[in-house]
Amino acid sequence: MHLNLFAFAIPLFLFFIGLEYWHSRKKKKKLFSFSESVANLNVGMAERLTDFFTTGSFYFLYAYLYKYYAIFNIRSSVLTWVLLFFCTDLIWYWYHRFAHKINIFWAAHIVHHQSEDFNYTTSTRITVLQAGIRGSFWALLPMLGFPPGMIATFLLVHGAYPFFTHTQAIGKLGILEKIFVTPTHHGVHHASNEAYLDKNYGDILIIWDKLFGTFAEEKEKPVYGLTKPLKSYSFFWQHFHQFIELAMAVKRSAGFKNKIRILFGLPETIDPAIRTVLERKLLRRDLSKPSAVLKQYVFFQVAITSILLFGLLLFAYYFTPLQLFIGGVFLLVSMVNTGALLEKQRWILYPELIRLFLLMIFINNFYFNIYLLFIFSIVMLCLLAFSKEVGRRYYILLYGQ
């Protein structure tokens, strides 16, 4: 049976998120907020989905670079695995530091820092753009002479470790704090306190931060999130607001050299007032506390989306490319819709109809039945014909208005 075993990362990480949530409730610590957790998981599921379609391309890139540009011919041994560990972690440190110091990279990485929570759901908040940039930095490894198989194997381990550093449930870890990145070290990195800005870039080893002068120990209580909080659960706004701000800053600057300086300059060179202007123009949101019905519906959406994502990735071998594409679009629309629900948007009925339409296509592509297609078509036509009334009742049910 051909199964994609990497899909089991989804239930495994969800298990640890549930365990952390249970622990926080038992200790009476408020480490989770509903809307933040949903927004974090949305971004994480989108990255898992899109990563499925892009990961293979990086393996082929590494294989190509290794074949034609490798400086050394490194063979697998205990010593070379240790060397790969240090090289991988050092490259991560510099990728991570550049991601905070160069606007074009920060525009992709900022999504990971938007959450005002710091828990295991925050660790999932990685975009495919960030993963792509990170993978490009690691392209140095095959050029040094590490075989692609070694790199791919080790990156799985390297990718799993930082998940466990995103938590407040674990305190300081004694002597381990001197060598490894621990939850308290990484909590400092996610904090917006002035003393903690641009600190603790390491992924597994904290020694790089100590060596290059970017280490800070947790002393005052961290305040998590951005220095200017995003205050939006919009899937698109979370992913692209910084790119739009960057584009506006470039447009405002005079001269080609100044525009290049903006693109590759420090994030603080962008006027913070730009976001306020863009929010006024582009954002319409209601961030009041969601009703019990809305929370239940959103939770149901997230649960179903995660189950479908797991199934799609696990049994990917048995789906046609068209079915994978339709399933992927269905999941992405679901994630967009969940964020819109949290902001009580009035246009969510239309993504819901799109999801029904995609579901109809998927089922009929997988198992064609003329009677089933007829029933689906009638339902869709009725919903479209009475969309105004359906929408009104839908919003009253979910939003109470």
Residue pairs with C-beta under 8 A, 6 or more apart in sequence:
2 317
2 318
3 314
3 315
3 317
4 313
4 314
4 315
4 316
4 317
6 313
7 310
7 313
7 314
7 316
8 314
9 48
10 48
10 306
10 309
10 310
10 313
11 310
13 120
13 124
13 163
14 306
16 120
16 163
16 164
17 119
17 120
17 121
20 31
20 119
20 120
20 167
20 169
21 31
21 32
21 119
23 169
24 30
24 31
24 32
24 119
24 169
27 169
29 168
29 169
31 117
31 118
31 119
31 167
31 168
31 169
32 117
32 119
32 121
33 116
33 117
34 290
34 295
34 298
35 233
35 287
35 290
35 342
36 115
36 116
36 117
36 121
37 117
37 119
37 121
38 233
38 298
38 299
38 302
38 338
38 339
38 342
39 114
39 115
39 125
39 233
39 238
39 339
39 342
40 115
40 117
40 121
40 122
40 124
40 125
41 121
41 124
41 302
41 306
42 235
42 302
42 335
42 338
42 339
43 111
43 124
43 125
43 126
43 127
43 235
43 238
43 239
44 121
44 123
44 124
44 125
44 126
45 124
45 305
45 306
45 309
45 331
45 335
46 127
46 128
46 235
46 331
46 332
46 335
47 124
47 126
47 127
47 128
47 131
48 309
48 313
49 309
49 312
49 313
49 328
49 331
49 332
50 128
50 328
51 128
51 131
52 313
52 316
53 328
54 128
54 131
54 132
58 135
59 148
59 152
61 139
62 138
62 139
62 141
62 142
62 148
62 151
62 152
63 142
63 148
65 139
65 142
65 143
66 142
66 143
66 145
66 146
66 147
66 148
69 142
69 143
70 142
70 143
70 144
70 145
71 143
71 144
71 145
72 144
72 145
73 145
74 80
74 83
74 144
74 145
74 146
74 147
74 150
76 147
76 150
80 146
80 150
81 150
81 154
84 141
84 146
84 150
84 151
84 154
85 154
85 204
86 205
87 141
87 144
87 146
88 138
88 141
88 151
88 154
88 155
88 158
89 158
89 202
89 203
89 204
89 205
89 208
90 208
91 137
91 138
91 140
91 141
92 134
92 137
92 158
92 202
92 203
92 204
93 201
93 202
93 203
93 208
93 209
93 212
94 137
95 133
95 134
95 137
95 138
96 109
96 201
96 202
96 203
97 201
97 212
97 214
98 105
99 105
99 106
99 108
99 109
99 130
99 133
100 106
100 109
100 198
100 201
100 267
101 198
101 266
101 267
102 264
102 265
102 266
103 246
103 249
103 262
103 263
103 264
103 265
103 266
103 267
103 269
103 270
104 246
104 263
104 264
105 133
106 242
106 267
107 242
107 243
107 245
107 246
108 127
108 129
108 130
108 132
108 133
108 242
109 130
109 133
110 226
110 242
111 125
111 126
111 127
111 130
111 238
111 239
112 122
112 125
112 126
112 127
112 130
113 190
113 225
113 226
114 125
114 225
114 226
114 230
114 238
115 121
115 122
115 125
115 224
115 225
116 224
116 225
116 229
117 224
118 166
118 167
118 168
118 187
118 190
118 222
118 224
119 166
119 167
119 168
119 169
120 163
120 164
120 166
120 167
122 166
122 190
122 224
123 162
123 163
123 164
123 165
123 166
124 163
127 239
129 239
138 151
138 155
141 151
142 148
142 151
158 203
158 204
161 203
161 204
162 181
162 186
162 203
162 204
164 183
165 181
165 182
165 183
165 185
165 186
166 183
166 186
166 190
167 183
168 183
168 187
169 183
170 182
170 183
171 184
172 182
172 184
172 218
173 180
173 182
173 184
176 182
177 184
177 185
177 206
178 206
179 205
179 206
179 207
180 204
180 205
180 206
181 200
181 202
181 203
181 204
181 205
181 206
182 206
184 217
184 218
185 200
185 202
185 206
185 209
185 217
185 218
186 200
187 218
187 222
187 224
188 196
188 199
188 200
188 216
188 217
188 218
188 222
189 196
189 199
189 200
189 201
190 222
190 224
190 225
191 222
191 223
191 224
192 223
192 224
192 225
192 226
192 227
193 220
193 222
193 223
195 216
195 219
195 220
196 216
196 222
197 227
198 214
199 209
199 214
199 215
199 216
200 206
200 209
200 214
200 215
200 216
201 208
201 209
201 214
202 208
202 209
206 215
209 215
228 272
228 275
230 237
230 238
230 241
231 285
231 287
232 238
232 241
232 279
232 283
232 285
232 287
232 343
233 285
233 287
233 339
233 342
233 343
234 283
234 285
234 339
234 340
234 343
235 335
235 336
235 338
235 339
235 340
236 336
237 282
237 283
238 339
241 275
241 278
244 278
244 282
245 270
245 274
245 275
245 278
246 262
246 263
246 270
248 274
248 277
248 278
249 262
249 269
249 270
249 271
249 274
250 259
250 262
250 263
252 271
253 259
253 261
253 262
261 269
262 269
262 270
284 345
285 343
285 344
285 345
286 343
286 344
286 399
287 342
287 343
288 344
290 298
290 342
290 344
291 398
291 399
291 400
293 397
293 398
293 400
294 341
294 344
294 398
294 399
297 341
297 398
298 338
298 341
298 342
301 334
301 337
301 338
301 341
302 338
304 334
305 331
305 334
305 335
305 338
308 327
308 330
308 331
309 331
312 319
312 324
312 327
312 328
312 331
316 324
319 327
320 365
322 365
323 362
323 365
323 366
326 358
326 361
326 362
326 365
327 362
329 358
330 355
330 358
330 359
330 362
333 351
333 354
333 355
333 358
334 355
336 351
337 348
337 351
337 352
337 355
340 347
340 348
340 351
341 348
341 398
344 398
344 399
346 391
346 395
348 394
349 387
349 390
349 391
349 394
352 394
353 380
353 383
353 384
353 387
356 376
356 379
356 380
356 383
357 380
360 373
360 376
360 377
360 380
363 372
363 376
364 372
364 373
364 376
383 390
395 401
